[in-house]
Amino acid sequence: MKKYFSLVLFAHSIFALPFAMIGFFLGVTTTTNPFNWLILVLVLLCMVFARNAAMAFNRYLDRDIDAKNPRTQMRDIPSGKISAREALLFVIFNCVLFILTTAFINPLCLYLSPVALFVVLFYSYTKRFTALCHLVLGLGLSLAPIGAYIAVTGTFHIVPVLYSFAVLFWVSGFDIIYALQDEEFDKSENLHSIPSILGAKRALRLSEILHVFSAICVILPILLTTFSWAYYFGVTFFCSMLIYQHMLVKPNDLSKVNKAFATTNGIASVIFAVCFLLDAFLRTYLKF
């Protein structure tokens, strides 16, 4: 079990999971649907299974590329900790569990489950033919808030869609920052990424633009529903962390890429979600 946790980098779930909680509690607090512990557990399980499948499939598909890249040579499959066959079986196992779990939520989640799996798995192919691979990764993680909302309500709504777009632009932006580390390697292996196409300086500018769009998407819900001071604080903190990570990384200095990628974004998503949940509690139960 420990080696599989290493394979899927379970800690990286911190990016999308808080937004799944936002989608879930948005469905509970803004509609007539009651809080349901079973649905919450099923949503969490779907997050785990989808993330496991996506991450393990990426490691499986990229095993030969990872073996060539000095930065990734010690990943589980190239280093021999896990065989390619074990990784593929792990992917299939989690895909099956994901679909079965959605069947216990509602029919719409079940019908959409193959689409969700296609998106999160397809990302692993994209770097082979398009520099838009970062946007596809963002699209995969952006399914978290709208998926959780559908699990509660069985319907679509504009506000969770805005949070999905926020995740799309946010993840795409910080994945471009992360990809700066492999700019030269991607060029040498004919792999596609924004840094390898645009260069570090212009890639960072594009990342900044995407993060501006992300900030707009977390601000727009204010126009569509009522929030307390807690949400305003969360938006301010989230946007501040977007700015901060761009202060950490420069085209000629990538020494703080991992801090910008993992630490900064992990804190941003958790604090933003906590503020959203605090806001929901204040408005729903304290009538704040």
N, C-alpha and C positions, 0 to 999 in steps of 0.2 A: 504493500500500500504506500509506503514511504517513497519508493522509486516512482510510482505513478503520480504522486503529488508533485514530485520534482519535474516530471514530464510535462504536466499541464500548468505549472507555475500558478498554483491555486491562489496565491496572494494577489495576482493580477485581476482577480474577480472584483476587486475593490473598485475598479473603474465603473463597471456597469451596474453592479448590484445595488448601490444606493439609489440609482435612478429607477431601478425596478421597484424599490420600495416607494419611491415618489409616485410612480404610476399606480401601484396598488392602493395606497392611501388616498390618492386623488379620487379613485373610483369609489372608495368607501365614504369619503367626507363630502363629496359634491353630488352624489346621487342618492337614491333611496336604497341602494344595496347595502346590507348590513355587513359588519366585520365578521369574517369567517376564518377561524384558525386553520381549518383544513385547506382552504384555498391559498392562504398565505404559505403554508408548508409546501404545497404543490408548486406554487410559483418559485419558491426558493430551490426546490428540486429541479425544476425546469432550467433555472439559471445554471445550476451546477452541471447538469448533464450536457447542456448545449455548450457551455464553456469547455468542459472536458473534451467533448468531441472536436470542437474547433481547434483547440490548442494542440491536441494529440495528432490531429490530421495534418496540421501545419508542420509539426516536427517530422511526421512520417514522410510527407511529400518533399520536404526540403532536406532530407537526411544527407543526400550527396552534396548539396550546396553547403550545408552546415559543416561538412567534413573539410571543405576547401577553405572556409573562412576562418582565419585565426581567432576571431572574436567568438565564434560559435562551435569550435572544434570539440569543446568539452561538454556539449549538450548530450543528453542521455543516449540517443541512438548512435551518433558518431563515436562516442566514447565506449560503447558496448554495454552500458548499464541496462538498457532495454533493447530487445531486438525489434526490427521493423515489423515482424509478424505480430509480436505482442502489442505494439502500438496500434496497428490496424485493427486488431480484435478489440482493443480498448475503445477505439472510435466507434465501431459497429455496436458494441455493447451499450455505449452511452446514447447513441442515436435511437436505438430501440427503446431504451428507458425514457428518453425524452418524449417520444411519440406516445408511449403508453401513459405517461404522466399527464399529458395534455388531454387524453381521452377522459380522465377523471375530473377535468375542470369544466369544460363546456364544449359543445360541438364546433363552434367557430375556432377555438384554439386548436382542436384536433385537425380541422380542415386546413388551417394555416401552418401547422407544424412542419410539413415537408418544405414549404416555402422558406420558413425560418432556417431550417437545416441547410437548405441549398445555399442561402446567402452566407451563412457563417463558414461553411466548408469551401465554397467557391473562392473566397478570398485567397486561399493558399495558392491558387493557380495564377492569380492576376499579375503578380510581379513578373511573370514570364512574357507578358504581352502588352501591359499598359502601366503607365506611371500613375494612373488613377487608383492604384491598389490601396492607397491610404484612405480614399473615400469609401472603398468597398469594406475595409475594416471598420470604418466609422459607421457604415450602414448596418453591419452585423450587430455591433453593440447598441446601436440606436433602437433596435427592436425591443430592448428591455422595458422602457417605460410604457410604450403602447401595448406591448404584450401583456404586462401585468395589469394594465387598465382593462383590457379585453377579458382577462381572466376573471375580474370582478364583475364587470358589467355586461360582457357579451356584445359590446358595441364599440364604435369608434367615436372620438371626440377631438376637437381642434386643440384643446389644451395639452393632453398627453402627446399629441403629434408635435407640438412645439417643443416639448421636452426631448422628443426623439430627434428632432432636427438639431437641438442644442448638443446632444451627444454626438451626432453625426459630424458636426463641424469641430467640436472639441477634440474628439478622438483623432479625426483626420489631421488636425493641426499638430497635436503632440506626437503623432506617429511620424510625421515629416521630420520633426526634431530628432526623434529616435533614429530615423534612417540616415541622418547625417553621418553617423559612424561608419556606414558601409558605402559611402559615395564612390570611392575608388574601386572597391571590390565589385560593386554592382556594374560599373562600367566595364571592368575586365571580364565579367562573366555574361555580359549582354542582358543583365537583369534591369527591369524598369522601376524607377522610383523618381519622385520629384527632385531630390537632391542630385541624382545622376543626370537628370535632364536639364535642370535649371542652374545647378551649382548651389553652393551653400548659402550665399547671400540672398539670392532671389527666392530660394526655397524657404528661408526664414521669413521673408516678406509675405509669401503666400500663406505660411502658417499663421502669421499675425492676422491676416485678413480673415481666415477661417475662424479664428478665435474671436474676432469682432462679431462675426455672424452668430457664433455660439452665445456670446454675451447678449446680443439682441434677442435671441430666442428664449433666454431665461427671464428677460425683462418683459416681453410681450404678454405673458399670462396676467400681468398686473392689470392690463386693459380689459381682460375678459372675466376676471373673477376677483373676489375680495380677499386681501391678505392683511396680516398684522405686521407689526414692526419686525417680527422674527424673520419673515420671508425677505424683507428689504435688507436686513443684515446679511442673510445668506447670499443674496444676489451680489451685494457689495463685496463680500469675502470671495465668492467664486470668481468674479471679474478681476479682483485684485490678484488672485493667484494666477490667472491667465497672464496678466501683465508681468508678474514676478518671474515666471518661468522664462519669459523672453529676455529678461534682464540677466538671467544666468548663462544663457548660451549665445555665443558670438560666432560668426563665420570662421574666425581664426582661433577659437578657443572652445573645444568641445569637452573639456574636462568635467563639466557639470551637467552633461546630458542626462545621465542616469538620475541625478537629483531632480532635474526638471521633469523627466518622464515619469518616474515612479512616485517619488516622495511628494512632490508638489501637486500632481494631479490626483493622487490618492487622497491627500488631505482635502483638496478642493471639493471632491465629490462627496466625501463623508460629511464634512461640515455643512455643505449645501443641503444635503438630505436631512441632516439633523435639524437644521433651521426650518426646513419645509415641514417636517413632522411636528416640531414644536408649534409652528404656526397653525397647523391643522388641529392640534390639541387645544390651543388657546381659543380658536374660533368655534370649535365644535362643542367642547365641554365647559369652557369657562365663559363662552359668549363674549370673548375679548374684542 
